[in-house]
Amino acid sequence: MAARDGKVVILIDEYDKPLLGHLGQPTAAEIQRVLKAFYSVVKGTEAQQRFVLLTGVSKFSKVSVFSDLNNLTDLTMSRSTATLLGYTQAELESNFPEHIAALAAALGTAQQAMRQIREKRYFEPYLADGRRITLAGVAFSRRTRNLGRCLIEPV
């Protein structure tokens, strides 16, 4: 194909889905074996590729599945690609209102949210490129099913 039409683009959406569904189960080893073989083929055809894009929600770069595919560039924290994939706020609110409400009930107050952000250091990966970071601890109102009290603090 590459000889006839030029280099190819490979898009793999939800690369992590097969592993996520079987973590901790006996079937995981077989799935890892199959994925390792698949990614070995991807690596072996590198000369015919324009680029390869893998999307997923988990970072499995240290898993043996990718030992042959050792030239990955992680774009997760890249400013130039940050808005390339994902959901907008409006899409989240219109498609997942029940889940947001359930999460809000579990999260508690704005103070509790801010404490968790600081304890878990969720902001840390964003410090590397020198951006100014502002934390937002948000409570959700069960009554209005919307944002409630919000705390804003610089890092």
C-alpha positions in Angstrom: 0.0 0.0 0.0 2.8 2.5 0.9 4.6 1.8 -2.3 1.4 2.5 -4.3 -0.3 5.3 -2.3 2.5 6.7 -0.1 3.2 6.3 3.6 0.2 5.3 5.7 -1.4 6.7 8.9 -2.4 4.3 11.6 -5.0 5.4 14.1 -5.7 3.2 17.1 -8.5 4.4 19.3 -8.8 3.2 22.9 -5.6 1.1 22.7 -6.0 0.4 26.4 -9.5 -1.1 26.2 -8.5 -4.8 25.8 -6.2 -4.5 28.9 -8.5 -2.5 31.0 -11.3 -5.0 30.7 -9.1 -7.9 31.9 -6.8 -6.4 34.5 -6.1 -8.9 37.3 -7.8 -11.8 35.4 -6.2 -14.9 33.9 -7.1 -13.7 30.4 -4.9 -10.6 30.7 -1.7 -12.6 29.9 -3.1 -13.8 26.6 -4.3 -10.3 25.6 -0.9 -8.9 26.4 0.7 -11.6 24.2 -1.6 -10.7 21.3 -1.1 -7.0 21.7 2.7 -7.4 21.9 2.7 -9.3 18.6 0.4 -6.6 17.0 2.6 -3.7 18.1 5.7 -5.6 16.9 4.2 -5.6 13.4 3.5 -1.8 13.8 7.1 -1.3 14.8 8.3 -3.4 11.9 6.5 -1.3 9.3 7.8 2.0 10.6 9.4 2.9 7.3 6.0 2.7 5.5 4.3 4.9 8.1 3.6 8.7 8.0 2.6 8.6 11.7 0.8 6.4 14.2 -1.7 7.9 16.8 -2.9 5.8 19.7 -5.6 7.2 22.0 -6.6 5.9 25.4 -7.3 6.8 29.0 -4.5 4.8 30.7 -0.8 5.1 30.4 0.6 1.6 29.8 4.0 2.7 28.4 5.9 0.6 30.9 3.9 -2.6 30.2 5.8 -5.3 28.2 3.2 -5.0 25.5 5.1 -1.9 24.2 8.6 -3.2 24.6 9.0 -3.4 20.8 7.2 -0.1 20.3 9.8 2.0 22.1 9.7 5.2 20.1 6.4 6.6 21.5 6.0 10.3 22.2 3.5 11.0 24.9 1.4 14.0 24.0 -0.7 14.0 27.1 0.7 17.2 28.6 1.7 18.9 25.3 0.2 22.4 25.1 0.0 22.1 21.3 -2.2 18.9 21.4 -4.1 19.5 24.7 -7.4 20.2 22.9 -7.0 17.8 20.0 -9.0 15.0 21.5 -11.5 14.7 24.4 -14.8 16.3 25.5 -15.9 19.8 25.8 -17.6 21.0 29.0 -20.9 21.3 27.2 -20.6 17.7 25.9 -19.9 16.4 29.4 -22.8 18.3 31.0 -25.3 17.2 28.3 -24.2 13.6 28.0 -23.3 12.7 31.6 -25.6 14.7 34.0 -26.4 11.6 36.2 -22.7 10.7 36.5 -21.8 14.2 37.4 -24.5 14.4 40.1 -23.3 11.1 41.5 -19.7 12.3 41.6 -20.8 15.5 43.2 -22.6 13.7 46.0 -19.4 11.7 46.6 -17.0 14.6 46.5 -18.5 16.8 49.3 -17.5 20.4 49.9 -15.2 22.8 48.0 -12.7 22.6 50.9 -12.6 18.8 50.7 -12.1 19.0 46.9 -9.2 21.5 47.4 -7.6 19.3 50.1 -7.7 16.3 47.8 -6.2 18.3 44.9 -3.3 19.4 47.1 -2.8 16.0 48.8 -2.8 14.0 45.5 -0.8 16.8 43.8 -2.9 16.5 40.6 -1.4 19.8 39.3 2.2 18.6 39.4 2.5 17.4 35.8 1.5 20.9 34.6 4.3 22.7 36.5 7.1 21.5 34.2 6.5 24.0 31.4 6.4 27.1 33.6 2.7 27.8 33.3 0.9 29.6 36.1 -1.3 27.1 37.8 -4.6 28.0 39.6 -6.4 25.3 41.6 -10.2 25.2 41.7 -12.0 23.2 44.5 -15.6 22.9 43.5 -18.6 21.7 45.4 -21.8 20.6 43.6 -25.3 21.4 44.7 -27.6 18.5 45.0 -30.6 20.8 45.0 -29.7 22.6 41.7 -27.6 19.8 40.2 -25.1 22.4 39.3 -21.9 24.0 40.6 -22.0 25.2 44.2 -19.3 26.9 46.2 -15.9 27.2 44.5 -12.5 27.9 46.0 -9.7 29.3 43.8 -6.1 29.3 44.9 -2.7 29.7 43.1 -0.2 26.9 43.5 
